[in-house]
């Protein structure tokens, strides 16, 4: 059965099928061979997406789209540019800081990559940055979206494993900030080495205050969302709905850039993105059922524990495995299929569940930059028309940097668990 599953999945992937259909066709082949009624596919498909916490996914997607159309994203970028634009490599730092702001509202790497790729990459190229570096820093910084809370992948992790979604959000604050600061350090070094430009605008308290007032309502959004979740005022799903309402109020009544005519396109684009995510989640649920029925996860867990019971060695094996998986499998699908099994292994060797959950999300965020699947690479490539191979070469330093932060987070668990402990989740 393992041979059948691997063969069918790899063949469909090589033939260019979307990942959701690779999972569905592979599951269908397994059910036919096992002589299981095919009605099970529809049952598991709908069971996989019939979840109240999963409603946070379309809400966060819609909130991101409303911010893009309503002028919120542009004001976040302008404020970030005022703060860090005068540093060597100015627009690169602006790109990273704006992604940190944006990730604190939308929770989606794809939305971040599309927004920053559309707005910032052309401006960076006009200022004298190389096309490859401009696209690479955009793709790399967008991966903070699933790490800096709120996060769609963390919602899926909580739904799949039963871990506290609020606890996962709290665990992502320090690693997400560390990645952003590290990327800015790397961009500074590369700006000095390759003489990248910086912004020459005059900076005065008046200009800083003007941009802060303009972006202030948008900057409140992460505090409202996270403060409500971590303070126990509302659930992550309710927080996502509040994010939509807040983004709509900003775009329609405060910034007045969101028109009634825009709303149709906003709902269509959000619906398309949500449909893609949910069909992947549904197909992954079918695939996970096939694996479980064949006891494959249990055998994998037993094999890993037979090799070693050292928690550090287990974490290294998991990191290597997940980075490889991230090259071929979308993050949400990987969580649904693998998280319960790997959580069983880490619990057996005494690794804190929140630590493992954050490590898995970090790994799968790295997978957003690794070909051949590299979703953020393809998104930036699509919106900028820069050759894919150029982006891949330029993104390697940022990819190595993220792997470095992953290792720090892996072997210094107190760094991950400090905020969750402070807030009472551990």
C-alpha positions in Angstrom: 0.0 0.0 0.0 2.9 2.4 0.8 4.4 1.6 -2.6 1.0 2.2 -4.3 0.5 5.5 -2.5 4.0 6.9 -3.2 3.9 5.8 -6.9 0.5 7.3 -7.7 1.2 10.5 -5.9 4.6 11.0 -7.6 3.2 10.2 -11.0 0.4 12.6 -10.7 2.7 15.3 -9.3 5.2 14.8 -12.1 2.3 15.0 -14.7 1.5 18.5 -13.3 -1.8 17.8 -11.5 -2.7 20.3 -8.7 -1.7 19.0 -5.3 -5.3 18.6 -4.2 -6.0 16.3 -7.2 -2.8 14.4 -6.6 -4.1 13.6 -3.1 -7.6 12.7 -4.3 -6.4 10.4 -7.1 -4.0 8.7 -4.8 -6.7 8.1 -2.2 -9.1 6.9 -4.9 -6.5 4.3 -6.1 -6.0 3.1 -2.6 -9.8 2.8 -1.9 -10.3 0.8 -5.2 -7.4 -1.6 -4.3 -8.8 -2.0 -0.8 -12.3 -2.6 -2.1 -13.7 0.2 0.1 -17.0 1.8 -1.1 -16.2 5.0 -2.9 -18.9 6.9 -1.2 -16.4 7.2 1.6 -14.5 9.9 -0.4 -17.5 12.3 -0.4 -18.1 11.6 3.3 -14.4 12.3 4.3 -14.2 15.3 2.0 -17.1 17.0 3.7 -16.1 15.8 7.2 -12.7 17.4 6.6 -14.1 20.9 6.1 -17.1 20.6 8.4 -15.5 22.4 11.3 -16.3 25.6 13.1 -12.7 26.7 13.7 -12.0 26.2 10.0 -14.4 29.1 9.3 -11.4 31.3 10.4 -9.7 30.5 7.1 -12.2 32.2 4.6 -12.6 35.1 7.1 -8.8 35.8 7.2 -8.6 35.4 3.4 -11.4 37.9 3.0 -9.8 40.3 5.5 -6.6 40.3 3.5 -8.4 41.0 0.3 -10.4 43.9 1.8 -7.2 45.4 3.1 -5.6 45.2 -0.4 -8.6 46.9 -2.1 -9.3 49.4 0.7 -6.0 51.1 0.9 -4.9 49.6 4.2 -1.9 47.7 2.7 -0.6 50.8 1.0 -0.7 52.8 4.2 1.1 50.1 6.1 3.8 50.2 3.4 4.0 54.0 3.6 4.4 53.9 7.4 7.0 51.2 7.2 8.9 53.2 4.6 9.0 56.2 6.8 10.4 54.1 9.7 13.1 52.1 7.8 13.4 53.6 4.3 16.5 55.7 5.0 18.5 52.6 6.1 20.8 51.2 3.3 18.6 49.0 1.2 15.6 51.1 2.2 12.7 49.5 0.2 13.9 46.0 1.1 13.5 46.9 4.8 10.2 48.5 4.0 9.1 45.3 2.3 10.0 43.1 5.3 8.5 45.4 7.9 5.3 45.8 5.9 5.0 42.1 5.7 5.3 41.8 9.4 2.4 44.4 9.8 0.3 42.6 7.1 1.0 39.2 8.6 -0.4 40.4 11.9 -3.8 40.8 10.3 -4.2 38.4 7.3 -2.4 35.2 8.5 -1.7 34.3 4.9 1.6 34.1 3.1 0.0 34.0 -0.3 -2.0 37.2 0.3 1.2 38.9 1.6 3.2 37.8 -1.4 0.6 38.9 -3.9 0.1 42.3 -2.2 3.8 43.1 -1.8 4.7 41.7 -5.1 2.2 43.9 -6.9 3.0 47.1 -5.0 6.6 47.0 -4.0 8.6 44.9 -6.5 8.1 47.3 -9.4 9.0 50.2 -7.2 12.2 48.4 -6.0 13.3 47.7 -9.6 12.7 51.4 -10.6 14.9 52.4 -7.6 17.8 50.3 -8.8 17.3 47.0 -7.0 17.9 43.8 -9.1 14.7 42.1 -10.2 15.9 38.8 -8.6 16.6 40.4 -5.2 13.3 42.4 -5.3 11.3 39.3 -5.9 13.3 37.1 -3.5 12.9 39.5 -0.5 9.2 39.7 -1.2 8.7 36.0 -1.3 10.9 35.4 1.7 9.2 38.1 3.9 5.8 36.8 3.0 6.5 33.5 4.8 6.2 35.4 8.1 2.4 35.4 7.5 1.9 31.8 8.8 4.3 32.5 11.8 3.4 35.9 13.1 -0.1 35.5 14.6 -2.8 35.2 13.5 -2.0 32.3 11.2 -4.1 30.1 9.0 -1.7 27.2 9.3 -1.9 27.5 13.1 -5.6 27.4 12.9 -5.3 24.1 10.9 -2.8 22.8 13.4 -5.1 23.5 16.3 -8.1 21.9 14.5 -6.2 18.8 13.5 -4.3 18.1 16.8 -6.5 19.7 19.4 -3.7 22.1 20.5 -4.7 25.5 21.7 -4.9 27.9 18.8 -4.3 30.8 21.1 -1.3 29.1 22.5 0.1 28.5 19.0 -0.5 32.2 18.2 1.4 33.1 21.4 4.3 30.8 20.5 4.7 32.4 17.0 5.3 36.0 18.3 9.1 35.7 19.1 10.1 33.4 16.2 8.2 35.6 13.7 9.9 38.7 15.0 13.3 37.0 15.0 12.8 36.1 11.3 11.8 39.6 10.4 14.8 41.2 12.2 17.2 38.6 10.7 16.0 39.3 7.2 16.5 43.0 7.7 20.0 42.4 8.9 20.7 40.2 5.8 19.2 42.9 3.6 21.4 45.6 5.2 24.5 43.5 4.6 23.5 42.8 0.9 22.7 46.5 0.4 26.2 47.5 1.6 27.8 44.9 -0.5 25.9 45.5 -3.7 25.3 49.3 -3.2 21.5 49.0 -3.1 19.8 52.4 -2.8 18.1 53.9 0.2 15.3 56.4 0.4 16.6 60.0 0.4 13.4 61.7 1.6 13.7 64.1 4.5 12.4 62.7 7.7 10.8 65.1 10.2 8.6 64.5 13.3 5.7 66.0 11.2 6.1 63.5 8.4 6.4 60.6 10.9 3.3 61.8 12.7 1.4 62.2 9.5 2.1 58.6 8.3 1.5 57.2 11.8 -1.9 58.9 11.9 -2.7 57.6 8.4 -1.6 54.0 9.3 -2.7 54.1 12.9 -6.2 52.5 12.4 -4.6 49.7 10.4 -1.9 49.2 13.0 -4.6 48.7 15.6 -5.9 45.6 13.9 -3.3 43.1 15.1 -3.8 44.4 18.7 -7.5 44.0 18.4 -7.3 40.5 16.9 -4.5 39.1 19.2 -5.6 41.0 22.3 -9.1 39.6 21.9 -7.9 36.0 21.4 -5.1 36.0 24.1 -7.3 37.9 26.5 -10.1 35.4 26.1 -12.6 37.9 24.7 -13.3 35.9 21.6 -12.3 32.7 19.8 -9.9 32.7 16.8 -12.9 32.1 14.5 -14.7 35.1 16.0 -11.5 37.1 15.7 -11.3 36.3 12.0 -14.9 37.6 11.5 -14.0 40.8 13.5 -10.9 41.2 11.3 -13.2 41.2 8.2 -15.5 43.8 9.8 -12.6 46.0 10.8 -11.0 45.8 7.4 -14.3 46.7 5.8 -14.8 49.7 8.1 -11.3 50.9 7.4 -11.6 50.6 3.6 -15.1 51.9 3.3 -15.6 54.6 5.9 -12.1 55.6 7.2 -9.9 55.5 4.1 -12.9 55.6 1.7 -11.1 53.7 -1.0 -13.3 50.6 -1.0 -16.3 51.1 -3.3 -19.5 49.0 -3.6 -18.3 48.0 -7.1 -15.1 46.6 -5.6 -17.0 44.3 -3.3 -17.9 41.9 -6.1 -14.3 41.4 -7.0 -13.3 41.1 -3.4 -15.8 38.3 -2.8 -14.9 36.5 -6.0 -11.1 36.5 -5.3 -11.7 35.5 -1.7 -14.0 32.7 -2.8 -11.5 31.4 -5.3 -8.6 31.4 -2.8 -10.8 29.8 -0.1 -12.1 27.1 -2.5 -8.5 26.2 -3.3 -7.6 25.9 0.3 -10.7 23.9 1.3 -10.4 21.4 -1.5 -6.8 20.7 -0.5 -7.9 20.3 3.2 -10.8 18.0 2.2 -8.6 15.8 -0.1 -5.9 15.7 2.6 -8.5 14.4 5.0 -9.4 11.5 2.7 -5.7 10.8 2.3 -5.2 10.9 6.0 -8.0 8.4 6.5 -6.4 6.0 4.0 -3.1 6.2 5.9 -4.7 5.7 9.3 -6.7 2.7 8.1 -3.5 1.1 6.9 -1.8 1.9 10.2 1.0 3.7 8.3 1.3 6.6 10.8 1.6 4.2 13.7 4.4 2.3 11.9 6.2 5.5 11.1 6.1 6.5 14.7 7.3 3.1 15.9 10.2 3.2 13.4 11.3 6.7 14.5 11.2 5.7 18.2 13.0 2.5 17.4 15.9 4.5 16.0 16.3 6.9 19.0 14.5 8.2 22.0 16.6 11.3 22.2 14.3 14.4 21.8 17.0 16.5 20.1 17.6 13.7 17.5 13.9 13.2 17.0 13.5 17.0 16.4 16.3 16.9 13.8 14.7 13.9 12.0 11.4 15.7 12.0 13.0 18.9 10.6 14.7 17.1 7.8 11.6 15.1 7.0 9.3 18.2 7.0 11.6 20.3 4.9 11.6 17.5 2.3 7.8 17.1 2.5 7.4 20.9 2.1 9.0 20.7 -1.3 6.1 18.6 -2.6 3.1 19.1 -0.3 1.0 22.2 0.6 1.3 23.2 4.2 -2.4 22.7 5.2 -2.4 19.2 3.6 0.9 18.3 5.4 -0.5 19.3 8.7 -3.7 17.3 8.4 -1.8 14.2 7.2 1.3 14.2 9.4 0.7 16.4 12.5 -1.2 13.7 14.5 1.5 11.1 13.9 4.4 13.4 14.6 2.7 14.8 17.7 2.4 11.2 19.0 6.2 10.8 18.5 7.1 14.0 20.2 4.8 13.4 23.1 6.5 10.0 23.6 9.9 11.7 24.1 8.7 14.5 26.3 8.7 17.4 23.8 6.1 20.1 24.6 3.2 20.0 22.2 3.1 23.7 21.6 6.9 23.6 20.8 6.3 20.9 18.3 3.3 22.7 16.7 5.3 25.8 16.2 8.3 23.9 14.8 6.0 22.2 12.3 4.5 25.5 11.1 8.0 26.9 10.8 9.1 24.0 8.7 6.2 24.3 6.4 6.7 28.0 6.1 10.2 27.2 4.8 8.5 24.9 2.3 6.8 28.0 0.8 10.3 28.9 -0.6 11.5 25.5 -1.7 11.0 24.4 -5.3 9.4 22.6 -7.0 6.1 23.5 -5.1 7.3 26.8 -3.5 3.9 28.5 -3.5 5.2 32.0 -2.6 7.8 31.7 -5.4 5.1 31.0 -7.9 2.9 33.8 -6.6 5.6 36.4 -6.8 6.7 35.1 -10.2 3.1 35.4 -11.4 2.5 39.0 -10.3 5.9 40.3 -11.3 6.6 38.3 -14.5 10.2 37.7 -13.3 11.7 34.4 -14.4 11.2 31.6 -11.9 14.9 30.5 -12.0 16.1 34.0 -11.3 13.9 34.2 -8.1 15.0 30.7 -6.9 18.7 31.7 -7.1 18.1 35.0 -5.4 16.1 33.5 -2.5 18.7 31.0 -1.4 20.3 33.4 1.3 16.9 34.1 2.8 16.0 30.4 2.7 19.3 29.5 4.6 18.5 32.3 7.1 15.0 30.8 7.8 16.5 27.4 8.3 18.9 28.9 10.8 16.0 30.5 12.7 14.3 27.1 12.6 17.3 25.4 14.2 17.4 28.1 16.9 13.7 27.6 17.6 14.1 23.9 17.6 16.9 23.7 20.2 16.1 26.6 22.4 12.5 25.8 23.3 12.4 28.4 26.1 12.5 31.0 23.2 9.2 29.5 21.8 7.5 28.9 25.1 8.3 32.1 26.9 5.2 34.0 25.7 2.8 31.0 26.0 4.0 30.4 29.6 3.6 34.1 30.5 0.0 34.0 29.2 -0.8 30.7 30.9 -1.0 28.4 27.9 1.9 26.1 29.2 
